[in-house]
């Protein structure tokens, strides 16, 4: 990727959750390669932004539920509400 001196880094958030009945250690892919991460970043850039020159950088991380209780409840309501 060529460096453009006019580019600025703008933080954004993409929040989600996954549901499982297994321990987290059994369901998380811990051997994600740099190439696979780059593929995900390119996919997000293509699908989320109109400008084809946008570069996306992500850092996958799991937030402990006790630190994200309210956000998880809101997402559950949105996805599983009967309305």
Biotite code that builds the C-alpha atoms (Angstrom):
import biotite.structure as struc

atoms = struc.array([
    struc.Atom([0.000, 0.000, 0.000], chain_id="A", res_id=1, res_name="UNK", atom_name="CA", element="C"),
    struc.Atom([1.474, 3.345, -1.041], chain_id="A", res_id=2, res_name="UNK", atom_name="CA", element="C"),
    struc.Atom([1.539, 5.991, 1.647], chain_id="A", res_id=3, res_name="UNK", atom_name="CA", element="C"),
    struc.Atom([-0.504, 9.098, 0.916], chain_id="A", res_id=4, res_name="UNK", atom_name="CA", element="C"),
    struc.Atom([0.535, 12.080, 3.074], chain_id="A", res_id=5, res_name="UNK", atom_name="CA", element="C"),
    struc.Atom([-3.025, 13.450, 2.926], chain_id="A", res_id=6, res_name="UNK", atom_name="CA", element="C"),
    struc.Atom([-4.601, 10.315, 4.435], chain_id="A", res_id=7, res_name="UNK", atom_name="CA", element="C"),
    struc.Atom([-5.871, 10.491, 7.990], chain_id="A", res_id=8, res_name="UNK", atom_name="CA", element="C"),
    struc.Atom([-6.856, 7.641, 10.290], chain_id="A", res_id=9, res_name="UNK", atom_name="CA", element="C"),
    struc.Atom([-10.481, 7.889, 11.424], chain_id="A", res_id=10, res_name="UNK", atom_name="CA", element="C"),
    struc.Atom([-11.626, 5.426, 14.095], chain_id="A", res_id=11, res_name="UNK", atom_name="CA", element="C"),
    struc.Atom([-14.859, 3.529, 13.503], chain_id="A", res_id=12, res_name="UNK", atom_name="CA", element="C"),
    struc.Atom([-16.574, 0.732, 15.364], chain_id="A", res_id=13, res_name="UNK", atom_name="CA", element="C"),
    struc.Atom([-18.206, -2.406, 14.087], chain_id="A", res_id=14, res_name="UNK", atom_name="CA", element="C"),
    struc.Atom([-19.860, -4.126, 17.024], chain_id="A", res_id=15, res_name="UNK", atom_name="CA", element="C"),
    struc.Atom([-21.408, -7.548, 17.075], chain_id="A", res_id=16, res_name="UNK", atom_name="CA", element="C"),
    struc.Atom([-21.733, -10.653, 19.144], chain_id="A", res_id=17, res_name="UNK", atom_name="CA", element="C"),
    struc.Atom([-21.714, -14.366, 18.644], chain_id="A", res_id=18, res_name="UNK", atom_name="CA", element="C"),
    struc.Atom([-23.855, -16.914, 20.423], chain_id="A", res_id=19, res_name="UNK", atom_name="CA", element="C"),
    struc.Atom([-22.525, -20.308, 21.462], chain_id="A", res_id=20, res_name="UNK", atom_name="CA", element="C"),
    struc.Atom([-23.033, -22.930, 24.112], chain_id="A", res_id=21, res_name="UNK", atom_name="CA", element="C"),
    struc.Atom([-19.336, -23.848, 24.103], chain_id="A", res_id=22, res_name="UNK", atom_name="CA", element="C"),
    struc.Atom([-16.377, -22.227, 25.878], chain_id="A", res_id=23, res_name="UNK", atom_name="CA", element="C"),
    struc.Atom([-14.956, -19.271, 23.956], chain_id="A", res_id=24, res_name="UNK", atom_name="CA", element="C"),
    struc.Atom([-11.618, -21.057, 23.572], chain_id="A", res_id=25, res_name="UNK", atom_name="CA", element="C"),
    struc.Atom([-13.347, -23.784, 21.548], chain_id="A", res_id=26, res_name="UNK", atom_name="CA", element="C"),
    struc.Atom([-15.031, -21.497, 19.021], chain_id="A", res_id=27, res_name="UNK", atom_name="CA", element="C"),
    struc.Atom([-12.554, -18.682, 18.357], chain_id="A", res_id=28, res_name="UNK", atom_name="CA", element="C"),
    struc.Atom([-10.205, -19.099, 15.399], chain_id="A", res_id=29, res_name="UNK", atom_name="CA", element="C"),
    struc.Atom([-6.841, -18.331, 17.002], chain_id="A", res_id=30, res_name="UNK", atom_name="CA", element="C"),
    struc.Atom([-4.708, -19.113, 13.960], chain_id="A", res_id=31, res_name="UNK", atom_name="CA", element="C"),
    struc.Atom([-5.897, -16.335, 11.652], chain_id="A", res_id=32, res_name="UNK", atom_name="CA", element="C"),
    struc.Atom([-3.067, -15.602, 9.224], chain_id="A", res_id=33, res_name="UNK", atom_name="CA", element="C"),
    struc.Atom([-1.987, -12.086, 8.230], chain_id="A", res_id=34, res_name="UNK", atom_name="CA", element="C"),
    struc.Atom([-3.263, -12.864, 4.731], chain_id="A", res_id=35, res_name="UNK", atom_name="CA", element="C"),
    struc.Atom([-6.689, -13.848, 6.062], chain_id="A", res_id=36, res_name="UNK", atom_name="CA", element="C"),
    struc.Atom([-6.849, -10.685, 8.178], chain_id="A", res_id=37, res_name="UNK", atom_name="CA", element="C"),
    struc.Atom([-5.906, -8.607, 5.127], chain_id="A", res_id=38, res_name="UNK", atom_name="CA", element="C"),
    struc.Atom([-8.684, -10.313, 3.148], chain_id="A", res_id=39, res_name="UNK", atom_name="CA", element="C"),
    struc.Atom([-11.230, -9.428, 5.848], chain_id="A", res_id=40, res_name="UNK", atom_name="CA", element="C"),
    struc.Atom([-10.001, -5.813, 5.934], chain_id="A", res_id=41, res_name="UNK", atom_name="CA", element="C"),
    struc.Atom([-10.292, -5.499, 2.155], chain_id="A", res_id=42, res_name="UNK", atom_name="CA", element="C"),
    struc.Atom([-13.790, -6.995, 2.244], chain_id="A", res_id=43, res_name="UNK", atom_name="CA", element="C"),
    struc.Atom([-14.902, -4.523, 4.924], chain_id="A", res_id=44, res_name="UNK", atom_name="CA", element="C"),
    struc.Atom([-13.416, -1.588, 3.024], chain_id="A", res_id=45, res_name="UNK", atom_name="CA", element="C"),
    struc.Atom([-15.204, -2.648, -0.167], chain_id="A", res_id=46, res_name="UNK", atom_name="CA", element="C"),
    struc.Atom([-18.580, -3.238, 1.486], chain_id="A", res_id=47, res_name="UNK", atom_name="CA", element="C"),
    struc.Atom([-18.692, -0.395, 4.020], chain_id="A", res_id=48, res_name="UNK", atom_name="CA", element="C"),
    struc.Atom([-17.220, 2.535, 2.100], chain_id="A", res_id=49, res_name="UNK", atom_name="CA", element="C"),
    struc.Atom([-18.006, 4.186, -1.236], chain_id="A", res_id=50, res_name="UNK", atom_name="CA", element="C"),
    struc.Atom([-14.445, 5.388, -1.827], chain_id="A", res_id=51, res_name="UNK", atom_name="CA", element="C"),
    struc.Atom([-12.367, 2.531, -3.294], chain_id="A", res_id=52, res_name="UNK", atom_name="CA", element="C"),
    struc.Atom([-9.215, 4.110, -1.848], chain_id="A", res_id=53, res_name="UNK", atom_name="CA", element="C"),
    struc.Atom([-10.333, 3.723, 1.771], chain_id="A", res_id=54, res_name="UNK", atom_name="CA", element="C"),
    struc.Atom([-8.005, 1.448, 3.712], chain_id="A", res_id=55, res_name="UNK", atom_name="CA", element="C"),
    struc.Atom([-9.409, -0.451, 6.708], chain_id="A", res_id=56, res_name="UNK", atom_name="CA", element="C"),
    struc.Atom([-7.323, -1.783, 9.585], chain_id="A", res_id=57, res_name="UNK", atom_name="CA", element="C"),
    struc.Atom([-8.930, -3.984, 12.223], chain_id="A", res_id=58, res_name="UNK", atom_name="CA", element="C"),
    struc.Atom([-7.854, -5.668, 15.417], chain_id="A", res_id=59, res_name="UNK", atom_name="CA", element="C"),
    struc.Atom([-10.140, -8.577, 16.299], chain_id="A", res_id=60, res_name="UNK", atom_name="CA", element="C"),
    struc.Atom([-10.751, -8.783, 20.039], chain_id="A", res_id=61, res_name="UNK", atom_name="CA", element="C"),
    struc.Atom([-13.295, -10.323, 22.370], chain_id="A", res_id=62, res_name="UNK", atom_name="CA", element="C"),
    struc.Atom([-14.834, -7.994, 24.941], chain_id="A", res_id=63, res_name="UNK", atom_name="CA", element="C"),
    struc.Atom([-15.742, -9.759, 28.184], chain_id="A", res_id=64, res_name="UNK", atom_name="CA", element="C"),
    struc.Atom([-19.553, -9.759, 28.521], chain_id="A", res_id=65, res_name="UNK", atom_name="CA", element="C"),
    struc.Atom([-19.448, -8.016, 31.883], chain_id="A", res_id=66, res_name="UNK", atom_name="CA", element="C"),
    struc.Atom([-17.805, -5.040, 30.154], chain_id="A", res_id=67, res_name="UNK", atom_name="CA", element="C"),
    struc.Atom([-20.343, -4.884, 27.355], chain_id="A", res_id=68, res_name="UNK", atom_name="CA", element="C"),
    struc.Atom([-23.595, -5.924, 28.998], chain_id="A", res_id=69, res_name="UNK", atom_name="CA", element="C"),
    struc.Atom([-25.699, -3.010, 27.776], chain_id="A", res_id=70, res_name="UNK", atom_name="CA", element="C"),
    struc.Atom([-24.449, -3.207, 24.184], chain_id="A", res_id=71, res_name="UNK", atom_name="CA", element="C"),
    struc.Atom([-25.070, -6.951, 24.088], chain_id="A", res_id=72, res_name="UNK", atom_name="CA", element="C"),
    struc.Atom([-28.604, -6.494, 25.442], chain_id="A", res_id=73, res_name="UNK", atom_name="CA", element="C"),
    struc.Atom([-29.365, -3.878, 22.781], chain_id="A", res_id=74, res_name="UNK", atom_name="CA", element="C"),
    struc.Atom([-28.058, -6.126, 20.018], chain_id="A", res_id=75, res_name="UNK", atom_name="CA", element="C"),
    struc.Atom([-30.046, -9.072, 21.358], chain_id="A", res_id=76, res_name="UNK", atom_name="CA", element="C"),
    struc.Atom([-33.195, -6.931, 21.353], chain_id="A", res_id=77, res_name="UNK", atom_name="CA", element="C"),
    struc.Atom([-32.592, -5.780, 17.792], chain_id="A", res_id=78, res_name="UNK", atom_name="CA", element="C"),
    struc.Atom([-31.864, -9.248, 16.437], chain_id="A", res_id=79, res_name="UNK", atom_name="CA", element="C"),
    struc.Atom([-34.264, -11.361, 18.454], chain_id="A", res_id=80, res_name="UNK", atom_name="CA", element="C"),
    struc.Atom([-37.208, -9.057, 19.146], chain_id="A", res_id=81, res_name="UNK", atom_name="CA", element="C"),
    struc.Atom([-40.565, -10.266, 17.875], chain_id="A", res_id=82, res_name="UNK", atom_name="CA", element="C"),
    struc.Atom([-41.474, -6.918, 16.303], chain_id="A", res_id=83, res_name="UNK", atom_name="CA", element="C"),
])
